[in-house]
Amino acid sequence: MLSEQALLLLWGGSAVGTMTFAMGRDRNPLLWLFAALAAGPLAPLLLLALPPVCRDGPPLDREAMELCDACLEPVRRDRRQCRHCGVVA
Ligand SMILES: [Zn+2]
């Protein structure tokens, strides 16, 4: 049986892990920290189930992004080719 403290530690650890994981996947770490605190060990699974590119990325990036005509994923304006589907704009 897990003690209450061990469970809290596990919960907190998984929340911090999810936050780090979210940062690696260009997602809002704070949002995912709270999501992980609410959903516990389910949060990283949720993060995995989501597509790797975040539409609410950093505002700095959003300026330079536009949606690909073919796959509707955000693509950098200065790139001629979509990095998601390979279609050349
Ligand atoms: Zn595309």
PDB file of the backbone (N, CA, C, O) and the ligand in Angstrom, with CONECT records:
HET     ZN  A 101       1
ATOM      1  N   MET A   1       0.834  -1.215   0.000  1.00  0.00           N
ATOM      2  CA  MET A   1       0.000   0.000   0.000  1.00  0.00           C
ATOM      3  C   MET A   1       0.862   1.256   0.000  1.00  0.00           C
ATOM      4  O   MET A   1       1.895   1.307   0.668  1.00  0.00           O
ATOM      5  N   LEU A   2       0.443   2.254  -0.739  1.00  0.00           N
ATOM      6  CA  LEU A   2       1.163   3.514  -0.773  1.00  0.00           C
ATOM      7  C   LEU A   2       0.679   4.413   0.347  1.00  0.00           C
ATOM      8  O   LEU A   2      -0.521   4.527   0.597  1.00  0.00           O
ATOM      9  N   SER A   3       1.615   5.041   1.011  1.00  0.00           N
ATOM     10  CA  SER A   3       1.211   6.012   2.022  1.00  0.00           C
ATOM     11  C   SER A   3       0.747   7.283   1.332  1.00  0.00           C
ATOM     12  O   SER A   3       0.986   7.472   0.139  1.00  0.00           O
ATOM     13  N   GLU A   4       0.093   8.141   2.069  1.00  0.00           N
ATOM     14  CA  GLU A   4      -0.419   9.384   1.509  1.00  0.00           C
ATOM     15  C   GLU A   4       0.714  10.252   0.972  1.00  0.00           C
ATOM     16  O   GLU A   4       0.594  10.894  -0.071  1.00  0.00           O
ATOM     17  N   GLN A   5       1.836  10.251   1.731  1.00  0.00           N
ATOM     18  CA  GLN A   5       2.994  11.061   1.312  1.00  0.00           C
ATOM     19  C   GLN A   5       3.578  10.553   0.000  1.00  0.00           C
ATOM     20  O   GLN A   5       3.913  11.337  -0.888  1.00  0.00           O
ATOM     21  N   ALA A   6       3.696   9.239  -0.110  1.00  0.00           N
ATOM     22  CA  ALA A   6       4.252   8.657  -1.325  1.00  0.00           C
ATOM     23  C   ALA A   6       3.360   8.958  -2.521  1.00  0.00           C
ATOM     24  O   ALA A   6       3.847   9.196  -3.626  1.00  0.00           O
ATOM     25  N   LEU A   7       2.070   8.946  -2.295  1.00  0.00           N
ATOM     26  CA  LEU A   7       1.109   9.229  -3.357  1.00  0.00           C
ATOM     27  C   LEU A   7       1.236  10.686  -3.809  1.00  0.00           C
ATOM     28  O   LEU A   7       1.203  10.990  -5.002  1.00  0.00           O
ATOM     29  N   LEU A   8       1.384  11.588  -2.815  1.00  0.00           N
ATOM     30  CA  LEU A   8       1.551  13.011  -3.127  1.00  0.00           C
ATOM     31  C   LEU A   8       2.822  13.236  -3.927  1.00  0.00           C
ATOM     32  O   LEU A   8       2.846  14.017  -4.877  1.00  0.00           O
ATOM     33  N   LEU A   9       3.881  12.537  -3.526  1.00  0.00           N
ATOM     34  CA  LEU A   9       5.174  12.655  -4.189  1.00  0.00           C
ATOM     35  C   LEU A   9       5.056  12.171  -5.634  1.00  0.00           C
ATOM     36  O   LEU A   9       5.587  12.787  -6.558  1.00  0.00           O
ATOM     37  N   LEU A  10       4.359  11.072  -5.805  1.00  0.00           N
ATOM     38  CA  LEU A  10       4.138  10.493  -7.126  1.00  0.00           C
ATOM     39  C   LEU A  10       3.345  11.462  -7.997  1.00  0.00           C
ATOM     40  O   LEU A  10       3.662  11.682  -9.166  1.00  0.00           O
ATOM     41  N   TRP A  11       2.310  12.031  -7.395  1.00  0.00           N
ATOM     42  CA  TRP A  11       1.434  12.980  -8.093  1.00  0.00           C
ATOM     43  C   TRP A  11       2.225  14.202  -8.531  1.00  0.00           C
ATOM     44  O   TRP A  11       2.160  14.614  -9.689  1.00  0.00           O
ATOM     45  N   GLY A  12       2.980  14.783  -7.588  1.00  0.00           N
ATOM     46  CA  GLY A  12       3.785  15.967  -7.882  1.00  0.00           C
ATOM     47  C   GLY A  12       4.862  15.669  -8.909  1.00  0.00           C
ATOM     48  O   GLY A  12       5.125  16.467  -9.808  1.00  0.00           O
ATOM     49  N   GLY A  13       5.479  14.505  -8.758  1.00  0.00           N
ATOM     50  CA  GLY A  13       6.533  14.114  -9.691  1.00  0.00           C
ATOM     51  C   GLY A  13       6.001  13.964 -11.102  1.00  0.00           C
ATOM     52  O   GLY A  13       6.643  14.377 -12.067  1.00  0.00           O
ATOM     53  N   SER A  14       4.839  13.378 -11.214  1.00  0.00           N
ATOM     54  CA  SER A  14       4.272  13.182 -12.543  1.00  0.00           C
ATOM     55  C   SER A  14       3.847  14.521 -13.138  1.00  0.00           C
ATOM     56  O   SER A  14       3.892  14.708 -14.354  1.00  0.00           O
ATOM     57  N   ALA A  15       3.430  15.460 -12.270  1.00  0.00           N
ATOM     58  CA  ALA A  15       3.049  16.801 -12.735  1.00  0.00           C
ATOM     59  C   ALA A  15       4.267  17.536 -13.289  1.00  0.00           C
ATOM     60  O   ALA A  15       4.198  18.147 -14.355  1.00  0.00           O
ATOM     61  N   VAL A  16       5.382  17.473 -12.560  1.00  0.00           N
ATOM     62  CA  VAL A  16       6.610  18.139 -13.013  1.00  0.00           C
ATOM     63  C   VAL A  16       7.134  17.461 -14.285  1.00  0.00           C
ATOM     64  O   VAL A  16       7.610  18.125 -15.206  1.00  0.00           O
ATOM     65  N   GLY A  17       7.038  16.152 -14.316  1.00  0.00           N
ATOM     66  CA  GLY A  17       7.458  15.404 -15.504  1.00  0.00           C
ATOM     67  C   GLY A  17       6.628  15.787 -16.722  1.00  0.00           C
ATOM     68  O   GLY A  17       7.151  15.946 -17.825  1.00  0.00           O
ATOM     69  N   THR A  18       5.337  15.929 -16.501  1.00  0.00           N
ATOM     70  CA  THR A  18       4.441  16.322 -17.592  1.00  0.00           C
ATOM     71  C   THR A  18       4.773  17.720 -18.080  1.00  0.00           C
ATOM     72  O   THR A  18       4.725  17.994 -19.279  1.00  0.00           O
ATOM     73  N   MET A  19       5.115  18.614 -17.136  1.00  0.00           N
ATOM     74  CA  MET A  19       5.470  19.983 -17.485  1.00  0.00           C
ATOM     75  C   MET A  19       6.716  19.992 -18.386  1.00  0.00           C
ATOM     76  O   MET A  19       6.751  20.684 -19.404  1.00  0.00           O
ATOM     77  N   THR A  20       7.730  19.221 -17.998  1.00  0.00           N
ATOM     78  CA  THR A  20       8.954  19.131 -18.789  1.00  0.00           C
ATOM     79  C   THR A  20       8.660  18.549 -20.163  1.00  0.00           C
ATOM     80  O   THR A  20       9.162  19.019 -21.184  1.00  0.00           O
ATOM     81  N   PHE A  21       7.840  17.521 -20.157  1.00  0.00           N
ATOM     82  CA  PHE A  21       7.426  16.856 -21.377  1.00  0.00           C
ATOM     83  C   PHE A  21       6.705  17.850 -22.297  1.00  0.00           C
ATOM     84  O   PHE A  21       6.938  17.871 -23.506  1.00  0.00           O
ATOM     85  N   ALA A  22       5.830  18.669 -21.712  1.00  0.00           N
ATOM     86  CA  ALA A  22       5.063  19.652 -22.477  1.00  0.00           C
ATOM     87  C   ALA A  22       5.994  20.676 -23.117  1.00  0.00           C
ATOM     88  O   ALA A  22       5.795  21.069 -24.267  1.00  0.00           O
ATOM     89  N   MET A  23       7.017  21.109 -22.368  1.00  0.00           N
ATOM     90  CA  MET A  23       7.970  22.089 -22.899  1.00  0.00           C
ATOM     91  C   MET A  23       8.701  21.511 -24.104  1.00  0.00           C
ATOM     92  O   MET A  23       8.939  22.205 -25.092  1.00  0.00           O
ATOM     93  N   GLY A  24       9.052  20.238 -24.009  1.00  0.00           N
ATOM     94  CA  GLY A  24       9.749  19.575 -25.106  1.00  0.00           C
ATOM     95  C   GLY A  24       8.882  19.456 -26.345  1.00  0.00           C
ATOM     96  O   GLY A  24       9.383  19.309 -27.460  1.00  0.00           O
ATOM     97  N   ARG A  25       7.583  19.521 -26.138  1.00  0.00           N
ATOM     98  CA  ARG A  25       6.674  19.385 -27.270  1.00  0.00           C
ATOM     99  C   ARG A  25       6.057  20.725 -27.643  1.00  0.00           C
ATOM    100  O   ARG A  25       4.988  20.765 -28.251  1.00  0.00           O
ATOM    101  N   ASP A  26       6.724  21.830 -27.284  1.00  0.00           N
ATOM    102  CA  ASP A  26       6.273  23.181 -27.639  1.00  0.00           C
ATOM    103  C   ASP A  26       4.887  23.489 -27.105  1.00  0.00           C
ATOM    104  O   ASP A  26       4.103  24.185 -27.751  1.00  0.00           O
ATOM    105  N   ARG A  27       4.586  22.968 -25.918  1.00  0.00           N
ATOM    106  CA  ARG A  27       3.289  23.276 -25.333  1.00  0.00           C
ATOM    107  C   ARG A  27       3.477  24.108 -24.069  1.00  0.00           C
ATOM    108  O   ARG A  27       4.561  24.151 -23.488  1.00  0.00           O
ATOM    109  N   ASN A  28       2.404  24.761 -23.662  1.00  0.00           N
ATOM    110  CA  ASN A  28       2.435  25.636 -22.505  1.00  0.00           C
ATOM    111  C   ASN A  28       2.730  24.839 -21.231  1.00  0.00           C
ATOM    112  O   ASN A  28       1.879  24.066 -20.790  1.00  0.00           O
ATOM    113  N   PRO A  29       3.920  25.007 -20.623  1.00  0.00           N
ATOM    114  CA  PRO A  29       4.278  24.193 -19.451  1.00  0.00           C
ATOM    115  C   PRO A  29       3.381  24.440 -18.246  1.00  0.00           C
ATOM    116  O   PRO A  29       3.057  23.509 -17.509  1.00  0.00           O
ATOM    117  N   LEU A  30       2.977  25.701 -18.042  1.00  0.00           N
ATOM    118  CA  LEU A  30       2.125  26.015 -16.879  1.00  0.00           C
ATOM    119  C   LEU A  30       0.756  25.361 -17.006  1.00  0.00           C
ATOM    120  O   LEU A  30       0.217  24.796 -16.055  1.00  0.00           O
ATOM    121  N   LEU A  31       0.219  25.459 -18.210  1.00  0.00           N
ATOM    122  CA  LEU A  31      -1.092  24.866 -18.483  1.00  0.00           C
ATOM    123  C   LEU A  31      -1.050  23.367 -18.197  1.00  0.00           C
ATOM    124  O   LEU A  31      -1.974  22.799 -17.615  1.00  0.00           O
ATOM    125  N   TRP A  32       0.057  22.741 -18.627  1.00  0.00           N
ATOM    126  CA  TRP A  32       0.171  21.294 -18.461  1.00  0.00           C
ATOM    127  C   TRP A  32       0.515  20.906 -17.047  1.00  0.00           C
ATOM    128  O   TRP A  32       0.203  19.801 -16.604  1.00  0.00           O
ATOM    129  N   LEU A  33       1.168  21.824 -16.325  1.00  0.00           N
ATOM    130  CA  LEU A  33       1.420  21.563 -14.909  1.00  0.00           C
ATOM    131  C   LEU A  33       0.089  21.457 -14.171  1.00  0.00           C
ATOM    132  O   LEU A  33      -0.115  20.558 -13.355  1.00  0.00           O
ATOM    133  N   PHE A  34      -0.811  22.389 -14.473  1.00  0.00           N
ATOM    134  CA  PHE A  34      -2.120  22.368 -13.826  1.00  0.00           C
ATOM    135  C   PHE A  34      -2.949  21.181 -14.311  1.00  0.00           C
ATOM    136  O   PHE A  34      -3.676  20.556 -13.539  1.00  0.00           O
ATOM    137  N   ALA A  35      -2.826  20.885 -15.598  1.00  0.00           N
ATOM    138  CA  ALA A  35      -3.549  19.738 -16.150  1.00  0.00           C
ATOM    139  C   ALA A  35      -3.082  18.458 -15.462  1.00  0.00           C
ATOM    140  O   ALA A  35      -3.875  17.564 -15.168  1.00  0.00           O
ATOM    141  N   ALA A  36      -1.760  18.395 -15.210  1.00  0.00           N
ATOM    142  CA  ALA A  36      -1.202  17.201 -14.577  1.00  0.00           C
ATOM    143  C   ALA A  36      -1.620  17.116 -13.109  1.00  0.00           C
ATOM    144  O   ALA A  36      -1.837  16.026 -12.580  1.00  0.00           O
ATOM    145  N   LEU A  37      -1.731  18.281 -12.454  1.00  0.00           N
ATOM    146  CA  LEU A  37      -2.168  18.277 -11.058  1.00  0.00           C
ATOM    147  C   LEU A  37      -3.618  17.827 -10.966  1.00  0.00           C
ATOM    148  O   LEU A  37      -4.027  17.196  -9.991  1.00  0.00           O
ATOM    149  N   ALA A  38      -4.396  18.166 -12.007  1.00  0.00           N
ATOM    150  CA  ALA A  38      -5.808  17.799 -12.008  1.00  0.00           C
ATOM    151  C   ALA A  38      -6.002  16.356 -12.454  1.00  0.00           C
ATOM    152  O   ALA A  38      -6.801  15.620 -11.874  1.00  0.00           O
ATOM    153  N   ALA A  39      -5.272  15.962 -13.479  1.00  0.00           N
ATOM    154  CA  ALA A  39      -5.500  14.644 -14.075  1.00  0.00           C
ATOM    155  C   ALA A  39      -4.504  13.600 -13.585  1.00  0.00           C
ATOM    156  O   ALA A  39      -4.686  12.405 -13.821  1.00  0.00           O
ATOM    157  N   GLY A  40      -3.441  14.052 -12.897  1.00  0.00           N
ATOM    158  CA  GLY A  40      -2.463  13.112 -12.379  1.00  0.00           C
ATOM    159  C   GLY A  40      -1.729  12.387 -13.500  1.00  0.00           C
ATOM    160  O   GLY A  40      -1.386  12.999 -14.511  1.00  0.00           O
ATOM    161  N   PRO A  41      -1.487  11.107 -13.333  1.00  0.00           N
ATOM    162  CA  PRO A  41      -0.699  10.347 -14.315  1.00  0.00           C
ATOM    163  C   PRO A  41      -1.375  10.244 -15.684  1.00  0.00           C
ATOM    164  O   PRO A  41      -0.763   9.758 -16.635  1.00  0.00           O
ATOM    165  N   LEU A  42      -2.605  10.686 -15.793  1.00  0.00           N
ATOM    166  CA  LEU A  42      -3.298  10.643 -17.087  1.00  0.00           C
ATOM    167  C   LEU A  42      -2.821  11.756 -18.022  1.00  0.00           C
ATOM    168  O   LEU A  42      -2.905  11.630 -19.244  1.00  0.00           O
ATOM    169  N   ALA A  43      -2.316  12.852 -17.432  1.00  0.00           N
ATOM    170  CA  ALA A  43      -1.948  14.024 -18.222  1.00  0.00           C
ATOM    171  C   ALA A  43      -0.877  13.736 -19.286  1.00  0.00           C
ATOM    172  O   ALA A  43      -1.044  14.137 -20.438  1.00  0.00           O
ATOM    173  N   PRO A  44       0.226  13.045 -18.925  1.00  0.00           N
ATOM    174  CA  PRO A  44       1.217  12.766 -19.976  1.00  0.00           C
ATOM    175  C   PRO A  44       0.651  11.910 -21.105  1.00  0.00           C
ATOM    176  O   PRO A  44       1.073  12.048 -22.254  1.00  0.00           O
ATOM    177  N   LEU A  45      -0.288  11.037 -20.798  1.00  0.00           N
ATOM    178  CA  LEU A  45      -0.923  10.219 -21.833  1.00  0.00           C
ATOM    179  C   LEU A  45      -1.750  11.100 -22.760  1.00  0.00           C
ATOM    180  O   LEU A  45      -1.783  10.909 -23.975  1.00  0.00           O
ATOM    181  N   LEU A  46      -2.421  12.080 -22.139  1.00  0.00           N
ATOM    182  CA  LEU A  46      -3.219  13.045 -22.896  1.00  0.00           C
ATOM    183  C   LEU A  46      -2.312  13.848 -23.829  1.00  0.00           C
ATOM    184  O   LEU A  46      -2.644  14.106 -24.986  1.00  0.00           O
ATOM    185  N   LEU A  47      -1.166  14.227 -23.287  1.00  0.00           N
ATOM    186  CA  LEU A  47      -0.192  15.008 -24.048  1.00  0.00           C
ATOM    187  C   LEU A  47       0.315  14.192 -25.231  1.00  0.00           C
ATOM    188  O   LEU A  47       0.511  14.721 -26.325  1.00  0.00           O
ATOM    189  N   LEU A  48       0.522  12.910 -25.002  1.00  0.00           N
ATOM    190  CA  LEU A  48       0.996  12.013 -26.061  1.00  0.00           C
ATOM    191  C   LEU A  48      -0.053  11.859 -27.156  1.00  0.00           C
ATOM    192  O   LEU A  48       0.277  11.733 -28.335  1.00  0.00           O
ATOM    193  N   ALA A  49      -1.316  11.870 -26.750  1.00  0.00           N
ATOM    194  CA  ALA A  49      -2.403  11.650 -27.701  1.00  0.00           C
ATOM    195  C   ALA A  49      -2.611  12.855 -28.605  1.00  0.00           C
ATOM    196  O   ALA A  49      -3.172  12.733 -29.694  1.00  0.00           O
ATOM    197  N   LEU A  50      -2.157  14.019 -28.149  1.00  0.00           N
ATOM    198  CA  LEU A  50      -2.323  15.233 -28.931  1.00  0.00           C
ATOM    199  C   LEU A  50      -1.266  15.306 -30.026  1.00  0.00           C
ATOM    200  O   LEU A  50      -0.168  14.772 -29.867  1.00  0.00           O
ATOM    201  N   PRO A  51      -1.593  15.967 -31.141  1.00  0.00           N
ATOM    202  CA  PRO A  51      -0.596  16.139 -32.196  1.00  0.00           C
ATOM    203  C   PRO A  51       0.596  16.939 -31.675  1.00  0.00           C
ATOM    204  O   PRO A  51       0.416  17.783 -30.798  1.00  0.00           O
ATOM    205  N   PRO A  52       1.806  16.705 -32.182  1.00  0.00           N
ATOM    206  CA  PRO A  52       3.024  17.300 -31.637  1.00  0.00           C
ATOM    207  C   PRO A  52       3.127  18.803 -31.781  1.00  0.00           C
ATOM    208  O   PRO A  52       3.911  19.417 -31.057  1.00  0.00           O
ATOM    209  N   VAL A  53       2.376  19.433 -32.679  1.00  0.00           N
ATOM    210  CA  VAL A  53       2.513  20.871 -32.867  1.00  0.00           C
ATOM    211  C   VAL A  53       1.384  21.610 -32.160  1.00  0.00           C
ATOM    212  O   VAL A  53       0.210  21.263 -32.286  1.00  0.00           O
ATOM    213  N   CYS A  54       1.773  22.634 -31.414  1.00  0.00           N
ATOM    214  CA  CYS A  54       0.795  23.402 -30.653  1.00  0.00           C
ATOM    215  C   CYS A  54       0.347  24.622 -31.445  1.00  0.00           C
ATOM    216  O   CYS A  54       1.179  25.366 -31.963  1.00  0.00           O
ATOM    217  N   ARG A  55      -0.956  24.830 -31.543  1.00  0.00           N
ATOM    218  CA  ARG A  55      -1.484  25.990 -32.263  1.00  0.00           C
ATOM    219  C   ARG A  55      -1.411  27.249 -31.407  1.00  0.00           C
ATOM    220  O   ARG A  55      -1.362  28.354 -31.946  1.00  0.00           O
ATOM    221  N   ASP A  56      -1.402  27.104 -30.100  1.00  0.00           N
ATOM    222  CA  ASP A  56      -1.257  28.280 -29.245  1.00  0.00           C
ATOM    223  C   ASP A  56       0.179  28.386 -28.775  1.00  0.00           C
ATOM    224  O   ASP A  56       0.445  28.457 -27.575  1.00  0.00           O
ATOM    225  N   GLY A  57       1.080  28.398 -29.698  1.00  0.00           N
ATOM    226  CA  GLY A  57       2.504  28.476 -29.375  1.00  0.00           C
ATOM    227  C   GLY A  57       2.862  29.833 -28.827  1.00  0.00           C
ATOM    228  O   GLY A  57       1.983  30.667 -28.614  1.00  0.00           O
ATOM    229  N   PRO A  58       4.153  30.073 -28.593  1.00  0.00           N
ATOM    230  CA  PRO A  58       4.577  31.381 -28.102  1.00  0.00           C
ATOM    231  C   PRO A  58       4.140  32.469 -29.075  1.00  0.00           C
ATOM    232  O   PRO A  58       4.239  32.275 -30.286  1.00  0.00           O
ATOM    233  N   PRO A  59       3.654  33.625 -28.572  1.00  0.00           N
ATOM    234  CA  PRO A  59       3.138  34.687 -29.435  1.00  0.00           C
ATOM    235  C   PRO A  59       4.167  35.189 -30.427  1.00  0.00           C
ATOM    236  O   PRO A  59       3.821  35.640 -31.519  1.00  0.00           O
ATOM    237  N   LEU A  60       5.429  35.111 -30.045  1.00  0.00           N
ATOM    238  CA  LEU A  60       6.499  35.557 -30.922  1.00  0.00           C
ATOM    239  C   LEU A  60       6.513  34.737 -32.204  1.00  0.00           C
ATOM    240  O   LEU A  60       6.716  35.262 -33.298  1.00  0.00           O
ATOM    241  N   ASP A  61       6.291  33.425 -32.041  1.00  0.00           N
ATOM    242  CA  ASP A  61       6.319  32.532 -33.191  1.00  0.00           C
ATOM    243  C   ASP A  61       5.080  32.692 -34.072  1.00  0.00           C
ATOM    244  O   ASP A  61       5.143  32.564 -35.295  1.00  0.00           O
ATOM    245  N   ARG A  62       3.958  32.974 -33.417  1.00  0.00           N
ATOM    246  CA  ARG A  62       2.694  32.993 -34.151  1.00  0.00           C
ATOM    247  C   ARG A  62       2.717  34.026 -35.271  1.00  0.00           C
ATOM    248  O   ARG A  62       2.091  33.845 -36.316  1.00  0.00           O
ATOM    249  N   GLU A  63       3.464  35.134 -35.031  1.00  0.00           N
ATOM    250  CA  GLU A  63       3.568  36.190 -36.028  1.00  0.00           C
ATOM    251  C   GLU A  63       4.175  35.661 -37.324  1.00  0.00           C
ATOM    252  O   GLU A  63       3.783  36.055 -38.423  1.00  0.00           O
ATOM    253  N   ALA A  64       5.126  34.772 -37.169  1.00  0.00           N
ATOM    254  CA  ALA A  64       5.875  34.304 -38.331  1.00  0.00           C
ATOM    255  C   ALA A  64       5.270  33.034 -38.917  1.00  0.00           C
ATOM    256  O   ALA A  64       5.832  32.428 -39.829  1.00  0.00           O
ATOM    257  N   MET A  65       4.124  32.642 -38.384  1.00  0.00           N
ATOM    258  CA  MET A  65       3.533  31.390 -38.839  1.00  0.00           C
ATOM    259  C   MET A  65       2.309  31.637 -39.709  1.00  0.00           C
ATOM    260  O   MET A  65       1.598  32.628 -39.537  1.00  0.00           O
ATOM    261  N   GLU A  66       2.076  30.735 -40.634  1.00  0.00           N
ATOM    262  CA  GLU A  66       0.800  30.713 -41.328  1.00  0.00           C
ATOM    263  C   GLU A  66       0.409  29.261 -41.511  1.00  0.00           C
ATOM    264  O   GLU A  66       1.244  28.362 -41.417  1.00  0.00           O
ATOM    265  N   LEU A  67      -0.876  29.042 -41.774  1.00  0.00           N
ATOM    266  CA  LEU A  67      -1.329  27.661 -41.888  1.00  0.00           C
ATOM    267  C   LEU A  67      -1.044  27.127 -43.283  1.00  0.00           C
ATOM    268  O   LEU A  67      -1.245  27.804 -44.291  1.00  0.00           O
ATOM    269  N   CYS A  68      -0.572  25.902 -43.300  1.00  0.00           N
ATOM    270  CA  CYS A  68      -0.313  25.218 -44.574  1.00  0.00           C
ATOM    271  C   CYS A  68      -1.642  25.000 -45.293  1.00  0.00           C
ATOM    272  O   CYS A  68      -2.641  24.638 -44.671  1.00  0.00           O
ATOM    273  N   ASP A  69      -1.647  25.225 -46.617  1.00  0.00           N
ATOM    274  CA  ASP A  69      -2.877  25.055 -47.401  1.00  0.00           C
ATOM    275  C   ASP A  69      -3.316  23.596 -47.440  1.00  0.00           C
ATOM    276  O   ASP A  69      -4.506  23.292 -47.521  1.00  0.00           O
ATOM    277  N   ALA A  70      -2.341  22.708 -47.381  1.00  0.00           N
ATOM    278  CA  ALA A  70      -2.647  21.289 -47.564  1.00  0.00           C
ATOM    279  C   ALA A  70      -3.064  20.597 -46.270  1.00  0.00           C
ATOM    280  O   ALA A  70      -4.060  19.873 -46.248  1.00  0.00           O
ATOM    281  N   CYS A  71      -2.304  20.814 -45.182  1.00  0.00           N
ATOM    282  CA  CYS A  71      -2.582  20.040 -43.967  1.00  0.00           C
ATOM    283  C   CYS A  71      -3.046  20.918 -42.808  1.00  0.00           C
ATOM    284  O   CYS A  71      -3.387  20.405 -41.742  1.00  0.00           O
ATOM    285  N   LEU A  72      -3.063  22.250 -43.010  1.00  0.00           N
ATOM    286  CA  LEU A  72      -3.546  23.210 -42.004  1.00  0.00           C
ATOM    287  C   LEU A  72      -2.700  23.251 -40.734  1.00  0.00           C
ATOM    288  O   LEU A  72      -3.154  23.745 -39.703  1.00  0.00           O
ATOM    289  N   GLU A  73      -1.482  22.740 -40.803  1.00  0.00           N
ATOM    290  CA  GLU A  73      -0.576  22.868 -39.673  1.00  0.00           C
ATOM    291  C   GLU A  73       0.173  24.194 -39.805  1.00  0.00           C
ATOM    292  O   GLU A  73       0.413  24.663 -40.918  1.00  0.00           O
ATOM    293  N   PRO A  74       0.550  24.813 -38.652  1.00  0.00           N
ATOM    294  CA  PRO A  74       1.309  26.077 -38.741  1.00  0.00           C
ATOM    295  C   PRO A  74       2.684  25.846 -39.372  1.00  0.00           C
ATOM    296  O   PRO A  74       3.417  24.927 -39.008  1.00  0.00           O
ATOM    297  N   VAL A  75       3.002  26.714 -40.327  1.00  0.00           N
ATOM    298  CA  VAL A  75       4.286  26.621 -41.017  1.00  0.00           C
ATOM    299  C   VAL A  75       4.935  27.998 -40.985  1.00  0.00           C
ATOM    300  O   VAL A  75       4.252  29.015 -41.109  1.00  0.00           O
ATOM    301  N   ARG A  76       6.240  28.027 -40.819  1.00  0.00           N
ATOM    302  CA  ARG A  76       6.946  29.314 -40.823  1.00  0.00           C
ATOM    303  C   ARG A  76       6.795  29.981 -42.188  1.00  0.00           C
ATOM    304  O   ARG A  76       6.903  29.338 -43.231  1.00  0.00           O
ATOM    305  N   ARG A  77       6.539  31.296 -42.149  1.00  0.00           N
ATOM    306  CA  ARG A  77       6.332  32.046 -43.376  1.00  0.00           C
ATOM    307  C   ARG A  77       7.561  32.017 -44.280  1.00  0.00           C
ATOM    308  O   ARG A  77       7.438  32.019 -45.504  1.00  0.00           O
ATOM    309  N   ASP A  78       8.736  31.990 -43.676  1.00  0.00           N
ATOM    310  CA  ASP A  78       9.954  32.078 -44.492  1.00  0.00           C
ATOM    311  C   ASP A  78      10.374  30.728 -45.078  1.00  0.00           C
ATOM    312  O   ASP A  78      11.371  30.638 -45.795  1.00  0.00           O
ATOM    313  N   ARG A  79       9.610  29.686 -44.769  1.00  0.00           N
ATOM    314  CA  ARG A  79       9.903  28.381 -45.346  1.00  0.00           C
ATOM    315  C   ARG A  79       9.034  28.175 -46.569  1.00  0.00           C
ATOM    316  O   ARG A  79       7.839  28.470 -46.549  1.00  0.00           O
ATOM    317  N   ARG A  80       9.629  27.674 -47.619  1.00  0.00           N
ATOM    318  CA  ARG A  80       8.858  27.432 -48.833  1.00  0.00           C
ATOM    319  C   ARG A  80       8.095  26.115 -48.727  1.00  0.00           C
ATOM    320  O   ARG A  80       7.047  25.930 -49.346  1.00  0.00           O
ATOM    321  N   GLN A  81       8.653  25.199 -47.919  1.00  0.00           N
ATOM    322  CA  GLN A  81       8.067  23.868 -47.857  1.00  0.00           C
ATOM    323  C   GLN A  81       7.505  23.582 -46.484  1.00  0.00           C
ATOM    324  O   GLN A  81       8.135  23.896 -45.474  1.00  0.00           O
ATOM    325  N   CYS A  82       6.315  22.984 -46.436  1.00  0.00           N
ATOM    326  CA  CYS A  82       5.687  22.614 -45.183  1.00  0.00           C
ATOM    327  C   CYS A  82       6.461  21.478 -44.541  1.00  0.00           C
ATOM    328  O   CYS A  82       6.762  20.476 -45.188  1.00  0.00           O
ATOM    329  N   ARG A  83       6.784  21.640 -43.249  1.00  0.00           N
ATOM    330  CA  ARG A  83       7.562  20.602 -42.576  1.00  0.00           C
ATOM    331  C   ARG A  83       6.702  19.453 -42.116  1.00  0.00           C
ATOM    332  O   ARG A  83       7.211  18.437 -41.643  1.00  0.00           O
ATOM    333  N   HIS A  84       5.390  19.610 -42.254  1.00  0.00           N
ATOM    334  CA  HIS A  84       4.495  18.540 -41.810  1.00  0.00           C
ATOM    335  C   HIS A  84       4.138  17.601 -42.947  1.00  0.00           C
ATOM    336  O   HIS A  84       4.193  16.381 -42.792  1.00  0.00           O
ATOM    337  N   CYS A  85       3.770  18.169 -44.095  1.00  0.00           N
ATOM    338  CA  CYS A  85       3.326  17.311 -45.188  1.00  0.00           C
ATOM    339  C   CYS A  85       4.240  17.408 -46.394  1.00  0.00           C
ATOM    340  O   CYS A  85       4.096  16.630 -47.337  1.00  0.00           O
ATOM    341  N   GLY A  86       5.196  18.365 -46.386  1.00  0.00           N
ATOM    342  CA  GLY A  86       6.162  18.442 -47.477  1.00  0.00           C
ATOM    343  C   GLY A  86       5.672  19.207 -48.691  1.00  0.00           C
ATOM    344  O   GLY A  86       6.389  19.322 -49.684  1.00  0.00           O
ATOM    345  N   VAL A  87       4.448  19.736 -48.621  1.00  0.00           N
ATOM    346  CA  VAL A  87       3.906  20.482 -49.764  1.00  0.00           C
ATOM    347  C   VAL A  87       4.654  21.808 -49.902  1.00  0.00           C
ATOM    348  O   VAL A  87       4.847  22.510 -48.910  1.00  0.00           O
ATOM    349  N   VAL A  88       5.069  22.156 -51.100  1.00  0.00           N
ATOM    350  CA  VAL A  88       5.763  23.405 -51.348  1.00  0.00           C
ATOM    351  C   VAL A  88       4.748  24.502 -51.628  1.00  0.00           C
ATOM    352  O   VAL A  88       3.895  24.374 -52.507  1.00  0.00           O
ATOM    353  N   ALA A  89       4.859  25.596 -50.854  1.00  0.00           N
ATOM    354  CA  ALA A  89       3.891  26.695 -50.985  1.00  0.00           C
ATOM    355  C   ALA A  89       4.107  27.460 -52.284  1.00  0.00           C
ATOM    356  O   ALA A  89       3.386  28.418 -52.563  1.00  0.00           O
TER     357      ALA A  89
HETATM  358 ZN    ZN A 101       1.390  20.954 -44.810  1.00  0.00          ZN2+
END
